[in-house]
Amino acid sequence: MKANPMFVNYKGGRLTMRSVDRLVRKYVAATSARMGISPHALRHSFATHLLERGADLRAIQEMLGHSRLSTTQRYTHVNAAHLLEVYRKAHPRAGRAGKAGGSE
């Protein structure tokens, strides 16, 4: 079963990737913002900001539609220290990892 589209065109149909790209480029040009902003750049920024502000990496993975978590990690260009922090907060045994007496 296909999900209902989040964004629709003037006919009520699903927006295509090409249409989204065209709209983003049109509004970037109209606002005199720096060139080089694309739907991909917006998607990247969206994911990175969510992760930097504590969003769950799995939730971001689902929003982006990635089948593998490693794709999401690469996509957001997350630094290793931040990933480790997120991991330690999320994993029940992560707080003991690397600490003396933490092994079972």
Backbone bond lengths (Angstrom), bond angles and torsions (degrees), N, CA, C in turn:
res aa  C-N    CA-C-N  psi(-1)  N-CA   C-N-CA  omega(-1)  CA-C   N-CA-C  phi
1 M - - - 1.453 - - 1.525 109.16 -
2 K 1.295 117.63 129.60 1.467 122.41 178.73 1.527 109.43 -83.90
3 A 1.321 114.33 139.67 1.463 120.16 177.29 1.526 109.70 -74.54
4 N 1.305 115.88 155.14 1.460 120.34 175.82 1.520 108.80 -66.92
5 P 1.331 117.34 143.46 1.463 119.52 -179.19 1.525 111.20 -67.92
6 M 1.332 115.61 143.20 1.461 120.60 176.80 1.522 110.02 -79.50
7 F 1.332 116.08 -37.09 1.459 121.58 179.96 1.515 108.93 -122.10
8 V 1.315 115.34 133.64 1.460 120.09 -177.73 1.521 110.17 -122.47
9 N 1.331 114.83 157.14 1.459 120.09 177.08 1.526 109.78 -88.04
10 Y 1.312 116.57 -176.00 1.463 120.81 -176.49 1.520 113.22 -64.71
11 K 1.328 117.29 -17.51 1.469 121.02 177.88 1.529 111.91 -93.76
12 G 1.341 116.19 -2.69 1.459 120.15 -179.76 1.519 113.94 90.59
13 G 1.326 116.35 2.70 1.464 120.55 178.88 1.521 112.09 -88.58
14 R 1.300 115.50 167.74 1.464 122.19 179.39 1.529 110.45 -64.41
15 L 1.338 116.82 135.58 1.458 120.58 175.35 1.519 109.12 -70.34
16 T 1.309 115.75 137.17 1.459 120.18 176.71 1.525 109.33 -85.50
17 M 1.332 116.34 164.47 1.461 119.92 176.67 1.523 109.99 -60.09
18 R 1.311 116.10 -37.96 1.468 119.95 179.50 1.519 111.35 -63.32
19 S 1.333 116.87 -40.81 1.461 120.92 178.72 1.525 111.26 -64.50
20 V 1.327 116.61 -42.06 1.465 120.25 178.10 1.523 109.76 -62.17
21 D 1.320 116.43 -45.69 1.462 120.79 178.94 1.529 110.60 -58.64
22 R 1.315 116.53 -45.96 1.466 121.38 -179.17 1.538 110.88 -62.63
23 L 1.335 117.34 -42.62 1.469 120.78 179.40 1.526 111.95 -65.50
24 V 1.325 116.55 -43.45 1.470 119.71 179.16 1.518 109.82 -61.46
25 R 1.316 116.84 -47.30 1.476 119.76 -179.31 1.531 111.48 -62.74
26 K 1.322 116.64 -38.19 1.465 121.23 178.95 1.528 110.46 -62.11
27 Y 1.333 117.58 -47.42 1.459 120.56 -177.34 1.528 112.52 -74.29
28 V 1.301 118.16 -31.24 1.468 120.60 174.40 1.524 109.09 -63.58
29 A 1.326 116.92 -45.27 1.467 121.04 179.23 1.531 110.90 -64.52
30 A 1.323 117.55 -39.33 1.464 121.46 -177.69 1.527 112.46 -69.51
31 T 1.314 117.83 -27.57 1.461 120.68 -178.02 1.520 112.32 -93.98
32 S 1.310 117.17 0.35 1.456 122.85 -178.97 1.528 112.21 59.47
33 A 1.308 116.31 24.81 1.463 119.69 175.93 1.528 108.31 -71.46
34 R 1.316 115.06 165.87 1.460 118.06 -178.79 1.527 110.12 -60.02
35 M 1.302 115.96 147.31 1.460 120.57 -179.88 1.526 109.43 -76.44
36 G 1.288 115.94 163.24 1.455 120.45 178.71 1.519 112.41 99.85
37 I 1.331 117.33 -2.42 1.459 119.75 176.75 1.524 107.09 -81.36
38 S 1.316 115.23 129.96 1.463 120.94 -177.87 1.521 108.78 -135.70
39 P 1.324 118.15 169.22 1.462 119.76 173.84 1.528 111.41 -55.77
40 H 1.331 116.90 -37.11 1.458 120.02 178.43 1.527 110.83 -63.31
41 A 1.326 117.03 -42.28 1.466 120.89 179.22 1.531 110.63 -64.43
42 L 1.322 117.06 -39.52 1.465 120.43 177.80 1.528 110.54 -65.75
43 R 1.313 116.93 -41.29 1.468 122.28 178.65 1.531 109.81 -62.81
44 H 1.326 116.03 -43.98 1.461 121.70 178.17 1.533 110.12 -61.26
45 S 1.318 117.19 -47.48 1.459 121.29 -179.71 1.520 111.43 -62.25
46 F 1.313 116.19 -43.56 1.462 122.32 178.33 1.520 110.68 -55.37
47 A 1.321 116.46 -51.75 1.462 121.32 -177.87 1.521 111.77 -65.48
48 T 1.313 116.76 -42.57 1.457 120.92 -178.41 1.524 111.05 -64.99
49 H 1.328 117.33 -45.17 1.463 120.29 179.72 1.520 111.61 -64.59
50 L 1.313 117.64 -39.98 1.462 119.95 177.13 1.524 110.94 -60.13
51 L 1.311 116.06 -47.26 1.458 120.57 -178.36 1.525 111.46 -65.60
52 E 1.319 117.40 -43.35 1.465 120.91 179.99 1.523 112.31 -63.55
53 R 1.310 116.74 -23.97 1.457 120.40 -179.53 1.518 112.62 -100.75
54 G 1.336 115.79 17.51 1.459 120.31 170.35 1.516 116.87 95.45
55 A 1.317 118.67 6.96 1.467 119.57 178.22 1.527 109.56 -65.88
56 D 1.293 115.74 149.79 1.450 122.42 179.68 1.526 110.26 -69.04
57 L 1.331 115.90 131.71 1.458 120.93 -177.64 1.529 111.26 -61.11
58 R 1.332 116.81 -36.52 1.479 120.29 178.26 1.527 111.41 -66.11
59 A 1.328 116.65 -36.93 1.467 119.85 178.22 1.525 110.06 -65.79
60 I 1.336 116.48 -41.84 1.466 120.78 177.73 1.520 109.46 -63.40
61 Q 1.327 116.72 -42.12 1.464 121.32 177.97 1.528 110.18 -56.19
62 E 1.317 116.52 -44.51 1.463 120.47 -179.40 1.532 111.42 -67.01
63 M 1.336 116.59 -42.00 1.472 119.97 179.40 1.517 111.95 -62.09
64 L 1.345 115.88 -37.16 1.458 119.77 -179.19 1.522 112.54 -81.83
65 G 1.325 116.89 -14.59 1.458 120.67 179.25 1.517 113.91 79.58
66 H 1.334 116.97 23.57 1.466 120.09 178.44 1.524 110.41 -82.00
67 S 1.326 116.25 138.16 1.465 119.72 178.13 1.523 111.33 -82.63
68 R 1.332 117.54 -25.45 1.468 121.41 -178.73 1.525 110.41 -118.44
69 L 1.326 115.56 137.41 1.451 120.93 179.46 1.525 111.35 -63.77
70 S 1.315 117.16 -33.89 1.468 120.49 -179.67 1.535 111.01 -61.78
71 T 1.314 117.65 -31.72 1.470 121.09 176.64 1.520 109.89 -64.58
72 T 1.310 116.80 -43.52 1.462 121.40 179.52 1.523 110.30 -64.12
73 Q 1.314 117.14 -41.17 1.463 120.74 179.58 1.520 110.98 -61.78
74 R 1.316 116.86 -44.76 1.471 120.03 179.15 1.523 110.82 -68.02
75 Y 1.306 115.87 -41.34 1.454 122.09 -176.03 1.515 111.92 -60.30
76 T 1.308 117.12 -38.96 1.457 120.65 -176.55 1.522 112.35 -87.74
77 H 1.319 117.43 -2.73 1.469 121.53 179.26 1.527 111.55 52.18
78 V 1.317 114.56 44.07 1.455 120.51 -177.61 1.517 109.12 -76.23
79 N 1.328 115.94 135.64 1.454 117.92 178.17 1.523 109.61 -77.64
80 A 1.313 116.02 156.39 1.464 122.22 -174.11 1.523 112.06 -61.76
81 A 1.315 118.07 -37.81 1.467 120.79 -179.09 1.523 111.07 -63.10
82 H 1.325 116.30 -41.84 1.462 119.71 -179.94 1.525 110.83 -67.73
83 L 1.326 116.74 -40.75 1.465 119.98 177.60 1.522 110.97 -61.04
84 L 1.330 116.46 -41.12 1.455 120.78 179.17 1.522 110.51 -63.28
85 E 1.321 116.57 -40.71 1.469 120.92 177.92 1.531 110.73 -62.60
86 V 1.326 117.18 -45.85 1.463 121.49 178.94 1.521 109.89 -62.52
87 Y 1.320 116.46 -43.77 1.466 121.46 178.92 1.525 110.92 -59.81
88 R 1.322 116.38 -46.65 1.469 120.09 -178.12 1.524 112.03 -63.79
89 K 1.316 116.64 -33.69 1.464 119.98 178.26 1.530 111.34 -73.00
90 A 1.332 116.34 -33.60 1.463 120.66 -172.30 1.528 114.11 -90.63
91 H 1.301 118.08 -33.38 1.460 120.92 -173.67 1.529 110.09 -88.08
92 P 1.353 117.58 131.01 1.464 120.22 -175.47 1.531 114.69 -61.54
93 R 1.317 118.32 -29.12 1.461 120.49 -178.67 1.534 113.45 -106.57
94 A 1.295 116.77 3.25 1.461 120.96 -175.03 1.522 112.84 -66.37
95 G 1.306 117.49 -31.99 1.460 120.96 -178.58 1.507 112.64 -61.40
96 R 1.338 116.34 -24.49 1.475 120.29 -179.80 1.511 112.09 -91.94
97 A 1.309 117.98 -11.76 1.469 120.82 -176.38 1.515 110.76 -62.96
98 G 1.313 115.68 127.04 1.445 121.02 175.97 1.508 115.04 82.98
99 K 1.347 117.14 -0.42 1.457 120.50 179.68 1.528 109.58 -99.11
100 A 1.304 116.35 148.41 1.463 120.89 178.16 1.502 109.42 -61.65
101 G 1.336 116.04 135.59 1.467 120.54 179.24 1.507 112.99 79.27
102 G 1.322 118.05 4.35 1.450 120.90 -176.22 1.513 113.53 -87.24
103 S 1.346 118.12 -8.69 1.462 119.32 -178.08 1.515 110.02 -83.12
104 E 1.323 115.56 155.55 1.465 120.72 -178.17 1.494 111.13 -109.19
